Amino acid sequence: MEVAFLGTQRFDGEAGQKYIKVFYGDEPDGKTEHGLSIIGMAAADEVADEIFAAGAKFEPLQLVRIHFEIARGGQNKGKNLALQLEAVQTRAAAETPRTPAQPQAKAGDPAKAN
């Protein structure tokens, strides 16, 4: 999914347990929230450190792509676990820079000799 990046957060719990979350902005519902809906997603344990480190590369509100899996949660609910966080290339950034074209002589203009 492609969303506005808000941040990554690390919390070290008891017995060495670490919790990594990705926060992102999503479309507001217009009833209970305006601006961005702030949503948090836990990182999968095996990639938690990578997800947290990736968060340092992005600016607030930068468009990012979150790859995730749906794991079985409590009470027969699924929970999203982030697997990868990457920048989304905008169309302008994806285009290769072009060198300016050489000006062409207009028809009828005499060629300048050096």
Backbone atoms as SQL, in Angstrom:
CREATE TABLE atoms (id INTEGER PRIMARY KEY, chain TEXT, resi INTEGER, resn TEXT, atom TEXT, x REAL, y REAL, z REAL);
INSERT INTO atoms VALUES
  (1, 'A', 1, 'MET', 'N', 0.836, -1.168, 0.000),
  (2, 'A', 1, 'MET', 'CA', 0.000, 0.000, 0.000),
  (3, 'A', 1, 'MET', 'C', 0.882, 1.233, 0.000),
  (4, 'A', 2, 'GLU', 'N', 0.422, 2.315, -0.619),
  (5, 'A', 2, 'GLU', 'CA', 1.170, 3.565, -0.688),
  (6, 'A', 2, 'GLU', 'C', 0.476, 4.592, 0.191),
  (7, 'A', 3, 'VAL', 'N', 1.247, 5.152, 1.141),
  (8, 'A', 3, 'VAL', 'CA', 0.690, 6.058, 2.145),
  (9, 'A', 3, 'VAL', 'C', 1.700, 7.156, 2.482),
  (10, 'A', 4, 'ALA', 'N', 1.254, 8.159, 3.226),
  (11, 'A', 4, 'ALA', 'CA', 2.132, 9.231, 3.698),
  (12, 'A', 4, 'ALA', 'C', 2.862, 8.761, 4.951),
  (13, 'A', 5, 'PHE', 'N', 4.192, 8.825, 4.930),
  (14, 'A', 5, 'PHE', 'CA', 5.015, 8.379, 6.055),
  (15, 'A', 5, 'PHE', 'C', 4.955, 9.390, 7.190),
  (16, 'A', 6, 'LEU', 'N', 4.750, 8.900, 8.410),
  (17, 'A', 6, 'LEU', 'CA', 4.772, 9.767, 9.586),
  (18, 'A', 6, 'LEU', 'C', 5.960, 9.458, 10.490),
  (19, 'A', 7, 'GLY', 'N', 6.313, 8.185, 10.643),
  (20, 'A', 7, 'GLY', 'CA', 7.462, 7.865, 11.476),
  (21, 'A', 7, 'GLY', 'C', 7.532, 6.399, 11.837),
  (22, 'A', 8, 'THR', 'N', 8.673, 6.013, 12.401),
  (23, 'A', 8, 'THR', 'CA', 8.825, 4.685, 12.984),
  (24, 'A', 8, 'THR', 'C', 9.148, 4.890, 14.451),
  (25, 'A', 9, 'GLN', 'N', 8.760, 3.940, 15.267),
  (26, 'A', 9, 'GLN', 'CA', 8.957, 4.053, 16.706),
  (27, 'A', 9, 'GLN', 'C', 9.434, 2.727, 17.257),
  (28, 'A', 10, 'ARG', 'N', 10.364, 2.808, 18.210),
  (29, 'A', 10, 'ARG', 'CA', 10.884, 1.604, 18.856),
  (30, 'A', 10, 'ARG', 'C', 10.617, 1.710, 20.350),
  (31, 'A', 11, 'PHE', 'N', 10.148, 0.611, 20.909),
  (32, 'A', 11, 'PHE', 'CA', 9.946, 0.517, 22.352),
  (33, 'A', 11, 'PHE', 'C', 10.542, -0.802, 22.807),
  (34, 'A', 12, 'ASP', 'N', 11.496, -0.737, 23.733),
  (35, 'A', 12, 'ASP', 'CA', 12.106, -1.947, 24.275),
  (36, 'A', 12, 'ASP', 'C', 11.372, -2.335, 25.550),
  (37, 'A', 13, 'GLY', 'N', 10.756, -3.495, 25.504),
  (38, 'A', 13, 'GLY', 'CA', 9.992, -3.979, 26.652),
  (39, 'A', 13, 'GLY', 'C', 10.836, -4.843, 27.568),
  (40, 'A', 14, 'GLU', 'N', 10.163, -5.498, 28.461),
  (41, 'A', 14, 'GLU', 'CA', 10.829, -6.374, 29.423),
  (42, 'A', 14, 'GLU', 'C', 11.332, -7.635, 28.727),
  (43, 'A', 15, 'ALA', 'N', 12.340, -8.251, 29.329),
  (44, 'A', 15, 'ALA', 'CA', 12.914, -9.508, 28.844),
  (45, 'A', 15, 'ALA', 'C', 13.441, -9.394, 27.413),
  (46, 'A', 16, 'GLY', 'N', 13.923, -8.202, 27.043),
  (47, 'A', 16, 'GLY', 'CA', 14.526, -8.031, 25.725),
  (48, 'A', 16, 'GLY', 'C', 13.548, -7.942, 24.572),
  (49, 'A', 17, 'GLN', 'N', 12.274, -7.951, 24.843),
  (50, 'A', 17, 'GLN', 'CA', 11.269, -7.856, 23.778),
  (51, 'A', 17, 'GLN', 'C', 11.280, -6.449, 23.200),
  (52, 'A', 18, 'LYS', 'N', 11.325, -6.331, 21.893),
  (53, 'A', 18, 'LYS', 'CA', 11.269, -5.016, 21.264),
  (54, 'A', 18, 'LYS', 'C', 10.019, -4.911, 20.407),
  (55, 'A', 19, 'TYR', 'N', 9.494, -3.724, 20.386),
  (56, 'A', 19, 'TYR', 'CA', 8.300, -3.448, 19.605),
  (57, 'A', 19, 'TYR', 'C', 8.637, -2.321, 18.636),
  (58, 'A', 20, 'ILE', 'N', 8.421, -2.576, 17.369),
  (59, 'A', 20, 'ILE', 'CA', 8.666, -1.583, 16.323),
  (60, 'A', 20, 'ILE', 'C', 7.334, -1.321, 15.632),
  (61, 'A', 21, 'LYS', 'N', 7.010, -0.031, 15.460),
  (62, 'A', 21, 'LYS', 'CA', 5.780, 0.337, 14.761),
  (63, 'A', 21, 'LYS', 'C', 6.096, 1.341, 13.670),
  (64, 'A', 22, 'VAL', 'N', 5.323, 1.266, 12.612),
  (65, 'A', 22, 'VAL', 'CA', 5.356, 2.237, 11.523),
  (66, 'A', 22, 'VAL', 'C', 4.068, 3.036, 11.635),
  (67, 'A', 23, 'PHE', 'N', 4.187, 4.361, 11.603),
  (68, 'A', 23, 'PHE', 'CA', 3.001, 5.209, 11.622),
  (69, 'A', 23, 'PHE', 'C', 2.859, 5.875, 10.270),
  (70, 'A', 24, 'TYR', 'N', 1.638, 5.878, 9.758),
  (71, 'A', 24, 'TYR', 'CA', 1.390, 6.477, 8.455),
  (72, 'A', 24, 'TYR', 'C', 0.042, 7.165, 8.453),
  (73, 'A', 25, 'GLY', 'N', -0.116, 8.061, 7.501),
  (74, 'A', 25, 'GLY', 'CA', -1.366, 8.793, 7.357),
  (75, 'A', 25, 'GLY', 'C', -2.190, 8.206, 6.235),
  (76, 'A', 26, 'ASP', 'N', -3.466, 8.108, 6.487),
  (77, 'A', 26, 'ASP', 'CA', -4.381, 7.576, 5.493),
  (78, 'A', 26, 'ASP', 'C', -5.524, 8.575, 5.328),
  (79, 'A', 27, 'GLU', 'N', -6.357, 8.348, 4.357),
  (80, 'A', 27, 'GLU', 'CA', -7.483, 9.241, 4.099),
  (81, 'A', 27, 'GLU', 'C', -8.385, 9.314, 5.335),
  (82, 'A', 28, 'PRO', 'N', -8.762, 10.523, 5.762),
  (83, 'A', 28, 'PRO', 'CA', -9.660, 10.650, 6.915),
  (84, 'A', 28, 'PRO', 'C', -11.075, 10.241, 6.524),
  (85, 'A', 29, 'ASP', 'N', -11.852, 9.860, 7.527),
  (86, 'A', 29, 'ASP', 'CA', -13.238, 9.484, 7.232),
  (87, 'A', 29, 'ASP', 'C', -14.151, 10.711, 7.156),
  (88, 'A', 30, 'GLY', 'N', -13.667, 11.892, 7.582),
  (89, 'A', 30, 'GLY', 'CA', -14.453, 13.111, 7.510),
  (90, 'A', 30, 'GLY', 'C', -15.483, 13.248, 8.610),
  (91, 'A', 31, 'LYS', 'N', -15.622, 12.233, 9.454),
  (92, 'A', 31, 'LYS', 'CA', -16.598, 12.271, 10.540),
  (93, 'A', 31, 'LYS', 'C', -15.900, 12.354, 11.894),
  (94, 'A', 32, 'THR', 'N', -14.933, 11.480, 12.112),
  (95, 'A', 32, 'THR', 'CA', -14.238, 11.459, 13.397),
  (96, 'A', 32, 'THR', 'C', -12.824, 12.006, 13.298),
  (97, 'A', 33, 'GLU', 'N', -12.358, 12.290, 12.070),
  (98, 'A', 33, 'GLU', 'CA', -11.007, 12.809, 11.887),
  (99, 'A', 33, 'GLU', 'C', -10.944, 13.642, 10.618),
  (100, 'A', 34, 'HIS', 'N', -10.040, 14.609, 10.633),
  (101, 'A', 34, 'HIS', 'CA', -9.809, 15.478, 9.478),
  (102, 'A', 34, 'HIS', 'C', -8.310, 15.522, 9.234),
  (103, 'A', 35, 'GLY', 'N', -7.897, 15.891, 8.050),
  (104, 'A', 35, 'GLY', 'CA', -6.474, 15.897, 7.723),
  (105, 'A', 35, 'GLY', 'C', -6.042, 14.502, 7.338),
  (106, 'A', 36, 'LEU', 'N', -5.272, 13.860, 8.188),
  (107, 'A', 36, 'LEU', 'CA', -4.860, 12.480, 7.970),
  (108, 'A', 36, 'LEU', 'C', -5.359, 11.615, 9.112),
  (109, 'A', 37, 'SER', 'N', -5.715, 10.417, 8.799),
  (110, 'A', 37, 'SER', 'CA', -6.009, 9.423, 9.813),
  (111, 'A', 37, 'SER', 'C', -4.670, 8.799, 10.186),
  (112, 'A', 38, 'ILE', 'N', -4.278, 8.863, 11.454),
  (113, 'A', 38, 'ILE', 'CA', -2.987, 8.334, 11.888),
  (114, 'A', 38, 'ILE', 'C', -3.152, 6.873, 12.263),
  (115, 'A', 39, 'ILE', 'N', -2.394, 6.011, 11.579),
  (116, 'A', 39, 'ILE', 'CA', -2.513, 4.568, 11.774),
  (117, 'A', 39, 'ILE', 'C', -1.137, 3.999, 12.090),
  (118, 'A', 40, 'GLY', 'N', -1.093, 3.075, 13.023),
  (119, 'A', 40, 'GLY', 'CA', 0.140, 2.392, 13.364),
  (120, 'A', 40, 'GLY', 'C', 0.074, 0.935, 12.935),
  (121, 'A', 41, 'MET', 'N', 1.213, 0.414, 12.496),
  (122, 'A', 41, 'MET', 'CA', 1.308, -0.986, 12.090),
  (123, 'A', 41, 'MET', 'C', 2.567, -1.566, 12.712),
  (124, 'A', 42, 'ALA', 'N', 2.441, -2.689, 13.369),
  (125, 'A', 42, 'ALA', 'CA', 3.602, -3.352, 13.957),
  (126, 'A', 42, 'ALA', 'C', 4.470, -3.948, 12.856),
  (127, 'A', 43, 'ALA', 'N', 5.772, -4.051, 13.144),
  (128, 'A', 43, 'ALA', 'CA', 6.697, -4.692, 12.203),
  (129, 'A', 43, 'ALA', 'C', 6.828, -6.160, 12.569),
  (130, 'A', 44, 'ALA', 'N', 6.996, -6.999, 11.567),
  (131, 'A', 44, 'ALA', 'CA', 7.243, -8.423, 11.804),
  (132, 'A', 44, 'ALA', 'C', 8.563, -8.555, 12.556),
  (133, 'A', 45, 'ASP', 'N', 8.640, -9.452, 13.512),
  (134, 'A', 45, 'ASP', 'CA', 9.822, -9.607, 14.361),
  (135, 'A', 45, 'ASP', 'C', 11.111, -9.797, 13.574),
  (136, 'A', 46, 'GLU', 'N', 11.068, -10.594, 12.520),
  (137, 'A', 46, 'GLU', 'CA', 12.290, -10.922, 11.779),
  (138, 'A', 46, 'GLU', 'C', 12.859, -9.744, 10.988),
  (139, 'A', 47, 'VAL', 'N', 12.082, -8.687, 10.762),
  (140, 'A', 47, 'VAL', 'CA', 12.566, -7.525, 10.018),
  (141, 'A', 47, 'VAL', 'C', 12.407, -6.222, 10.807),
  (142, 'A', 48, 'ALA', 'N', 12.142, -6.329, 12.088),
  (143, 'A', 48, 'ALA', 'CA', 11.836, -5.146, 12.906),
  (144, 'A', 48, 'ALA', 'C', 12.958, -4.112, 12.869),
  (145, 'A', 49, 'ASP', 'N', 14.193, -4.539, 13.028),
  (146, 'A', 49, 'ASP', 'CA', 15.311, -3.583, 13.020),
  (147, 'A', 49, 'ASP', 'C', 15.457, -2.904, 11.663),
  (148, 'A', 50, 'GLU', 'N', 15.246, -3.644, 10.584),
  (149, 'A', 50, 'GLU', 'CA', 15.332, -3.069, 9.244),
  (150, 'A', 50, 'GLU', 'C', 14.237, -2.025, 9.019),
  (151, 'A', 51, 'ILE', 'N', 13.041, -2.335, 9.485),
  (152, 'A', 51, 'ILE', 'CA', 11.917, -1.402, 9.343),
  (153, 'A', 51, 'ILE', 'C', 12.208, -0.116, 10.110),
  (154, 'A', 52, 'PHE', 'N', 12.702, -0.260, 11.340),
  (155, 'A', 52, 'PHE', 'CA', 13.002, 0.919, 12.152),
  (156, 'A', 52, 'PHE', 'C', 14.084, 1.766, 11.491),
  (157, 'A', 53, 'ALA', 'N', 15.146, 1.139, 11.002),
  (158, 'A', 53, 'ALA', 'CA', 16.243, 1.866, 10.345),
  (159, 'A', 53, 'ALA', 'C', 15.759, 2.544, 9.062),
  (160, 'A', 54, 'ALA', 'N', 14.872, 1.912, 8.333),
  (161, 'A', 54, 'ALA', 'CA', 14.359, 2.497, 7.088),
  (162, 'A', 54, 'ALA', 'C', 13.625, 3.801, 7.359),
  (163, 'A', 55, 'GLY', 'N', 12.993, 3.907, 8.511),
  (164, 'A', 55, 'GLY', 'CA', 12.257, 5.117, 8.851),
  (165, 'A', 55, 'GLY', 'C', 13.117, 6.365, 8.900),
  (166, 'A', 56, 'ALA', 'N', 14.420, 6.211, 9.147),
  (167, 'A', 56, 'ALA', 'CA', 15.327, 7.360, 9.201),
  (168, 'A', 56, 'ALA', 'C', 15.585, 7.955, 7.823),
  (169, 'A', 57, 'LYS', 'N', 15.228, 7.253, 6.773),
  (170, 'A', 57, 'LYS', 'CA', 15.514, 7.699, 5.405),
  (171, 'A', 57, 'LYS', 'C', 14.428, 8.584, 4.806),
  (172, 'A', 58, 'PHE', 'N', 13.283, 8.684, 5.476),
  (173, 'A', 58, 'PHE', 'CA', 12.134, 9.368, 4.883),
  (174, 'A', 58, 'PHE', 'C', 11.810, 10.673, 5.594),
  (175, 'A', 59, 'GLU', 'N', 11.287, 11.610, 4.830),
  (176, 'A', 59, 'GLU', 'CA', 10.802, 12.882, 5.363),
  (177, 'A', 59, 'GLU', 'C', 9.347, 12.701, 5.787),
  (178, 'A', 60, 'PRO', 'N', 8.892, 13.469, 6.777),
  (179, 'A', 60, 'PRO', 'CA', 7.479, 13.404, 7.134),
  (180, 'A', 60, 'PRO', 'C', 6.594, 13.693, 5.919),
  (181, 'A', 61, 'LEU', 'N', 5.575, 12.914, 5.765),
  (182, 'A', 61, 'LEU', 'CA', 4.575, 12.983, 4.697),
  (183, 'A', 61, 'LEU', 'C', 5.081, 12.518, 3.338),
  (184, 'A', 62, 'GLN', 'N', 6.329, 12.006, 3.279),
  (185, 'A', 62, 'GLN', 'CA', 6.828, 11.436, 2.030),
  (186, 'A', 62, 'GLN', 'C', 6.000, 10.205, 1.695),
  (187, 'A', 63, 'LEU', 'N', 5.717, 10.011, 0.417),
  (188, 'A', 63, 'LEU', 'CA', 4.946, 8.859, -0.018),
  (189, 'A', 63, 'LEU', 'C', 5.823, 7.614, 0.043),
  (190, 'A', 64, 'VAL', 'N', 5.376, 6.615, 0.809),
  (191, 'A', 64, 'VAL', 'CA', 6.120, 5.364, 0.953),
  (192, 'A', 64, 'VAL', 'C', 5.215, 4.184, 0.618),
  (193, 'A', 65, 'ARG', 'N', 5.861, 3.085, 0.306),
  (194, 'A', 65, 'ARG', 'CA', 5.136, 1.834, 0.042),
  (195, 'A', 65, 'ARG', 'C', 5.448, 0.892, 1.197),
  (196, 'A', 66, 'ILE', 'N', 4.408, 0.372, 1.833),
  (197, 'A', 66, 'ILE', 'CA', 4.571, -0.594, 2.912),
  (198, 'A', 66, 'ILE', 'C', 4.145, -1.957, 2.392),
  (199, 'A', 67, 'HIS', 'N', 5.081, -2.894, 2.412),
  (200, 'A', 67, 'HIS', 'CA', 4.759, -4.284, 2.098),
  (201, 'A', 67, 'HIS', 'C', 4.433, -4.938, 3.437),
  (202, 'A', 68, 'PHE', 'N', 3.353, -5.677, 3.489),
  (203, 'A', 68, 'PHE', 'CA', 2.950, -6.262, 4.761),
  (204, 'A', 68, 'PHE', 'C', 2.281, -7.601, 4.544),
  (205, 'A', 69, 'GLU', 'N', 2.161, -8.344, 5.642),
  (206, 'A', 69, 'GLU', 'CA', 1.415, -9.598, 5.614),
  (207, 'A', 69, 'GLU', 'C', 0.328, -9.510, 6.670),
  (208, 'A', 70, 'ILE', 'N', -0.674, -10.304, 6.486),
  (209, 'A', 70, 'ILE', 'CA', -1.749, -10.357, 7.467),
  (210, 'A', 70, 'ILE', 'C', -1.559, -11.627, 8.287),
  (211, 'A', 71, 'ALA', 'N', -1.332, -11.420, 9.575),
  (212, 'A', 71, 'ALA', 'CA', -1.134, -12.548, 10.492),
  (213, 'A', 71, 'ALA', 'C', -2.406, -12.730, 11.312),
  (214, 'A', 72, 'ARG', 'N', -2.563, -13.918, 11.806),
  (215, 'A', 72, 'ARG', 'CA', -3.738, -14.178, 12.631),
  (216, 'A', 72, 'ARG', 'C', -3.548, -13.505, 13.977),
  (217, 'A', 73, 'GLY', 'N', -4.535, -12.738, 14.376),
  (218, 'A', 73, 'GLY', 'CA', -4.504, -12.049, 15.658),
  (219, 'A', 73, 'GLY', 'C', -5.469, -12.693, 16.626),
  (220, 'A', 74, 'GLY', 'N', -5.670, -12.052, 17.734),
  (221, 'A', 74, 'GLY', 'CA', -6.606, -12.566, 18.735),
  (222, 'A', 74, 'GLY', 'C', -8.046, -12.397, 18.296),
  (223, 'A', 75, 'GLN', 'N', -8.912, -13.159, 18.874),
  (224, 'A', 75, 'GLN', 'CA', -10.357, -13.093, 18.632),
  (225, 'A', 75, 'GLN', 'C', -10.702, -13.215, 17.142),
  (226, 'A', 76, 'ASN', 'N', -10.005, -14.107, 16.453),
  (227, 'A', 76, 'ASN', 'CA', -10.243, -14.383, 15.031),
  (228, 'A', 76, 'ASN', 'C', -10.124, -13.144, 14.151),
  (229, 'A', 77, 'LYS', 'N', -9.245, -12.220, 14.533),
  (230, 'A', 77, 'LYS', 'CA', -9.006, -11.032, 13.721),
  (231, 'A', 77, 'LYS', 'C', -7.623, -11.124, 13.113),
  (232, 'A', 78, 'GLY', 'N', -7.462, -10.524, 11.967),
  (233, 'A', 78, 'GLY', 'CA', -6.141, -10.452, 11.353),
  (234, 'A', 78, 'GLY', 'C', -5.430, -9.190, 11.799),
  (235, 'A', 79, 'LYS', 'N', -4.104, -9.220, 11.800),
  (236, 'A', 79, 'LYS', 'CA', -3.349, -8.004, 12.088),
  (237, 'A', 79, 'LYS', 'C', -2.271, -7.853, 11.030),
  (238, 'A', 80, 'ASN', 'N', -2.076, -6.620, 10.602),
  (239, 'A', 80, 'ASN', 'CA', -1.084, -6.329, 9.573),
  (240, 'A', 80, 'ASN', 'C', 0.291, -6.225, 10.211),
  (241, 'A', 81, 'LEU', 'N', 1.280, -6.881, 9.601),
  (242, 'A', 81, 'LEU', 'CA', 2.665, -6.806, 10.054),
  (243, 'A', 81, 'LEU', 'C', 3.521, -6.292, 8.904),
  (244, 'A', 82, 'ALA', 'N', 4.205, -5.160, 9.128),
  (245, 'A', 82, 'ALA', 'CA', 5.062, -4.577, 8.096),
  (246, 'A', 82, 'ALA', 'C', 6.253, -5.476, 7.824),
  (247, 'A', 83, 'LEU', 'N', 6.559, -5.684, 6.551),
  (248, 'A', 83, 'LEU', 'CA', 7.697, -6.491, 6.125),
  (249, 'A', 83, 'LEU', 'C', 8.786, -5.657, 5.476),
  (250, 'A', 84, 'GLN', 'N', 8.394, -4.575, 4.804),
  (251, 'A', 84, 'GLN', 'CA', 9.353, -3.730, 4.096),
  (252, 'A', 84, 'GLN', 'C', 8.764, -2.346, 3.948),
  (253, 'A', 85, 'LEU', 'N', 9.649, -1.352, 3.990),
  (254, 'A', 85, 'LEU', 'CA', 9.264, 0.047, 3.854),
  (255, 'A', 85, 'LEU', 'C', 10.173, 0.661, 2.805),
  (256, 'A', 86, 'GLU', 'N', 9.589, 1.228, 1.738),
  (257, 'A', 86, 'GLU', 'CA', 10.407, 1.803, 0.672),
  (258, 'A', 86, 'GLU', 'C', 9.765, 3.067, 0.129),
  (259, 'A', 87, 'ALA', 'N', 10.597, 3.919, -0.446),
  (260, 'A', 87, 'ALA', 'CA', 10.107, 5.156, -1.039),
  (261, 'A', 87, 'ALA', 'C', 9.350, 4.847, -2.323),
  (262, 'A', 88, 'VAL', 'N', 8.333, 5.637, -2.587),
  (263, 'A', 88, 'VAL', 'CA', 7.602, 5.549, -3.841),
  (264, 'A', 88, 'VAL', 'C', 8.193, 6.601, -4.757),
  (265, 'A', 89, 'GLN', 'N', 8.635, 6.184, -5.929),
  (266, 'A', 89, 'GLN', 'CA', 9.166, 7.146, -6.889),
  (267, 'A', 89, 'GLN', 'C', 8.016, 7.900, -7.516),
  (268, 'A', 90, 'THR', 'N', 8.109, 9.212, -7.470),
  (269, 'A', 90, 'THR', 'CA', 7.103, 10.008, -8.156),
  (270, 'A', 90, 'THR', 'C', 7.437, 10.008, -9.636),
  (271, 'A', 91, 'ARG', 'N', 6.512, 10.405, -10.434),
  (272, 'A', 91, 'ARG', 'CA', 6.725, 10.395, -11.883),
  (273, 'A', 91, 'ARG', 'C', 7.905, 11.280, -12.264),
  (274, 'A', 92, 'ALA', 'N', 8.034, 12.451, -11.632),
  (275, 'A', 92, 'ALA', 'CA', 9.136, 13.365, -11.963),
  (276, 'A', 92, 'ALA', 'C', 10.477, 12.752, -11.572),
  (277, 'A', 93, 'ALA', 'N', 10.543, 12.066, -10.439),
  (278, 'A', 93, 'ALA', 'CA', 11.802, 11.467, -9.994),
  (279, 'A', 93, 'ALA', 'C', 12.167, 10.265, -10.849),
  (280, 'A', 94, 'ALA', 'N', 11.181, 9.595, -11.403),
  (281, 'A', 94, 'ALA', 'CA', 11.438, 8.404, -12.200),
  (282, 'A', 94, 'ALA', 'C', 12.012, 8.747, -13.578),
  (283, 'A', 95, 'GLU', 'N', 11.717, 9.950, -14.062),
  (284, 'A', 95, 'GLU', 'CA', 12.235, 10.341, -15.370),
  (285, 'A', 95, 'GLU', 'C', 13.730, 10.603, -15.270),
  (286, 'A', 96, 'THR', 'N', 14.444, 10.218, -16.286),
  (287, 'A', 96, 'THR', 'CA', 15.887, 10.467, -16.288),
  (288, 'A', 96, 'THR', 'C', 16.131, 11.919, -16.661),
  (289, 'A', 97, 'PRO', 'N', 17.132, 12.532, -16.043),
  (290, 'A', 97, 'PRO', 'CA', 17.413, 13.926, -16.387),
  (291, 'A', 97, 'PRO', 'C', 17.868, 14.029, -17.839),
  (292, 'A', 98, 'ARG', 'N', 17.383, 15.023, -18.506),
  (293, 'A', 98, 'ARG', 'CA', 17.718, 15.213, -19.921),
  (294, 'A', 98, 'ARG', 'C', 18.707, 16.361, -20.047),
  (295, 'A', 99, 'THR', 'N', 19.617, 16.215, -20.992),
  (296, 'A', 99, 'THR', 'CA', 20.534, 17.312, -21.252),
  (297, 'A', 99, 'THR', 'C', 19.830, 18.304, -22.157),
  (298, 'A', 100, 'PRO', 'N', 20.061, 19.590, -21.942),
  (299, 'A', 100, 'PRO', 'CA', 19.387, 20.567, -22.806),
  (300, 'A', 100, 'PRO', 'C', 19.828, 20.403, -24.250),
  (301, 'A', 101, 'ALA', 'N', 18.899, 20.519, -25.152),
  (302, 'A', 101, 'ALA', 'CA', 19.194, 20.375, -26.584),
  (303, 'A', 101, 'ALA', 'C', 19.970, 21.588, -27.069),
  (304, 'A', 102, 'GLN', 'N', 20.834, 21.367, -28.035),
  (305, 'A', 102, 'GLN', 'CA', 21.576, 22.465, -28.646),
  (306, 'A', 102, 'GLN', 'C', 20.608, 23.297, -29.468),
  (307, 'A', 103, 'PRO', 'N', 20.725, 24.622, -29.388),
  (308, 'A', 103, 'PRO', 'CA', 19.829, 25.450, -30.216),
  (309, 'A', 103, 'PRO', 'C', 20.098, 25.193, -31.693),
  (310, 'A', 104, 'GLN', 'N', 19.047, 25.084, -32.425),
  (311, 'A', 104, 'GLN', 'CA', 19.196, 24.830, -33.857),
  (312, 'A', 104, 'GLN', 'C', 19.072, 26.144, -34.614),
  (313, 'A', 105, 'ALA', 'N', 19.840, 26.252, -35.692),
  (314, 'A', 105, 'ALA', 'CA', 19.772, 27.456, -36.525),
  (315, 'A', 105, 'ALA', 'C', 18.439, 27.467, -37.257),
  (316, 'A', 106, 'LYS', 'N', 17.849, 28.636, -37.307),
  (317, 'A', 106, 'LYS', 'CA', 16.571, 28.775, -38.012),
  (318, 'A', 106, 'LYS', 'C', 16.816, 28.754, -39.506),
  (319, 'A', 107, 'ALA', 'N', 15.860, 28.280, -40.231),
  (320, 'A', 107, 'ALA', 'CA', 15.984, 28.266, -41.700),
  (321, 'A', 107, 'ALA', 'C', 16.134, 29.693, -42.177),
  (322, 'A', 108, 'GLY', 'N', 17.099, 29.915, -43.048),
  (323, 'A', 108, 'GLY', 'CA', 17.307, 31.261, -43.595),
  (324, 'A', 108, 'GLY', 'C', 18.344, 32.055, -42.821),
  (325, 'A', 109, 'ASP', 'N', 18.744, 31.624, -41.618),
  (326, 'A', 109, 'ASP', 'CA', 19.787, 32.330, -40.867),
  (327, 'A', 109, 'ASP', 'C', 21.142, 31.940, -41.433),
  (328, 'A', 110, 'PRO', 'N', 21.989, 32.905, -41.698),
  (329, 'A', 110, 'PRO', 'CA', 23.318, 32.547, -42.201),
  (330, 'A', 110, 'PRO', 'C', 24.126, 31.891, -41.094),
  (331, 'A', 111, 'ALA', 'N', 24.906, 30.898, -41.456),
  (332, 'A', 111, 'ALA', 'CA', 25.751, 30.221, -40.481),
  (333, 'A', 111, 'ALA', 'C', 26.889, 31.144, -40.098),
  (334, 'A', 112, 'LYS', 'N', 27.225, 31.175, -38.818),
  (335, 'A', 112, 'LYS', 'CA', 28.302, 32.042, -38.348),
  (336, 'A', 112, 'LYS', 'C', 29.613, 31.291, -38.495),
  (337, 'A', 113, 'ALA', 'N', 30.571, 31.949, -39.029),
  (338, 'A', 113, 'ALA', 'CA', 31.899, 31.367, -39.180),
  (339, 'A', 113, 'ALA', 'C', 32.775, 31.907, -38.082),
  (340, 'A', 114, 'ASN', 'N', 33.635, 31.056, -37.511),
  (341, 'A', 114, 'ASN', 'CA', 34.561, 31.490, -36.464),
  (342, 'A', 114, 'ASN', 'C', 35.885, 31.822, -37.032);
